Amino acid sequence: MSRHVSRLVTGVLITMIPIPAESADPLPPGTHDRVQVAAPTRLDWVFTISNQSPAKPPAEWTRGYTSTKQTYRLMVPDGIPRTLPDGKLLPLVLFVSPGDGPGGFGAFATTAAKHGVLVASPRGAGNRCPFPRRVNIVLDVLDDLRRRFPIDPDRTYLAGFSGGGRVACTIGFALPELFGGVISFCAAGDLRNESWLRHRVQDRLSVALVTGETDFNRGEVERFRGPLLKEIGVRTRVWVEPKTGLAVPATPVPQVFQWLEQDRPRRAKLASNWPASRAASRVASTRQASARALLTEANKRLTHPDLVYSGLMQLKGIRVRWTGLPEAKLAEKTLLEYDARDKRPWEKQDIAEQRRYLVAQARGIDAYGSGPLPKQYAAGRADMLKFAITLWGRILQDGQDTDAVDQARKRIPILRKKLSELDTDDKKKPPGDQ
């Protein structure tokens, strides 16, 4: 048992006997070491990996894996009864470890006890696990928890450390309706390219990025990923823990949790106005129900002049994600109708959105590649600088963002000089050192 977990479970009885697979009952207070998943997830884990939601996942993604053999560790704080009053929902932290064992309990112990937060972490979902299976496992566990407890989706926080943090970002950015926020320790992740999905992330998620003062991932988190997310409109904050390296520090967790909780009113208001933005507690929609809900929301947006662009983006998402469903055909029909119009003011919004993302990318990769890099990533500096030059060049070519254009004119010569210096240094190195 790890040191962190030992601290958490001191004085608490650990249930060592697996919970029967057919059971999905809530569990009493305490730390339950091996909770068994009752049934395969009803949640759309395939979309996390691809841009589509097929009726059945690819066979190669599920081969050799049985959901009902999957286990996870769960900590249920004191004071949570087996039967909760109607309308009472529970907060959850679901932690993804980079190793095969569960993690995160030590860091979240105090916060969980103070705020009545469930803490769970799967087994066998570490960095050595194939990525599709890893995602499947995490969502198997999440759905099992949603079967057992009335989980509050506005207070469901997907967390992870290192490679587990990247998984948490990947899942959260694909399925924001299931979460209120993402907590990533010593790692971060990319937003997907689908504009409609980025809008849903911007609207709903808060992203907390925690890194250590000497963590080799600090530059990526602090100078690149964090600022990029914030610049394109995702509520984001970065914490740098002093005298800490690659680790999950407990010290900032209470502050991180408080910051995530501060955004609850916004998430609740969003869900009230746009119900498809939130996956209701204990509910897992079918493919068609999900597509129909999003279609209803998209059509409602089209009735608001300021929301036409976001509505059309959602229609594009439906067309691609649920290909073959009647809702996808209806979405396609509406898109064609709008595309045939003489005046298409939403296209300006689309261009502005892409420009905003381009500028954020340029600034982020420039700051990352130009600053200090650990030995693990130093060999990639030249590629980063070249990519930054390419992005700044596109901004110059576009010529519409005055501030970004001015910055591009200043940065391109500087970056070219850095590249030249790197090339000179490489030529001076003995052959074996290159």
Secondary structure, DSSP 8 states (H G I E B T S, - for coil): --HHHHHHHTTS-EE-S---TT------SEEEEEEE--S---S--HHHHSS---SS--HHHHTT--GGG-EEEEEE-TT--SS--TT--EEEEEEE-SSSS---HHHHHHHHHHHT-EEEEESS-STTS-HHHHHHHHHHHHHHHHHHS-EEEEEEEEEEETHHHHHHHHHHHH-GGG-SEEEEES------S-HHHHHHHHHH-EEEEEEETT-TTHHIIIIIIHHHHHHTT-EEEEEEETT--SS--STTHHHHHHHHHTTHHHHHHHHHH-GGGS--TT----HHHHHHHHHHHHHHHHTSGGGHHHHHHHHHHHHHHTTTSHHHHHHHHHHHHHHT-S--THHHHHHHHHHHHHHHHHHHHHHHHHS---HHHHTTHHHHHHHHHHHHHHHHHH---HHHHHHHHHHHHHHHHHHHHHHHHHHHS-GGG-
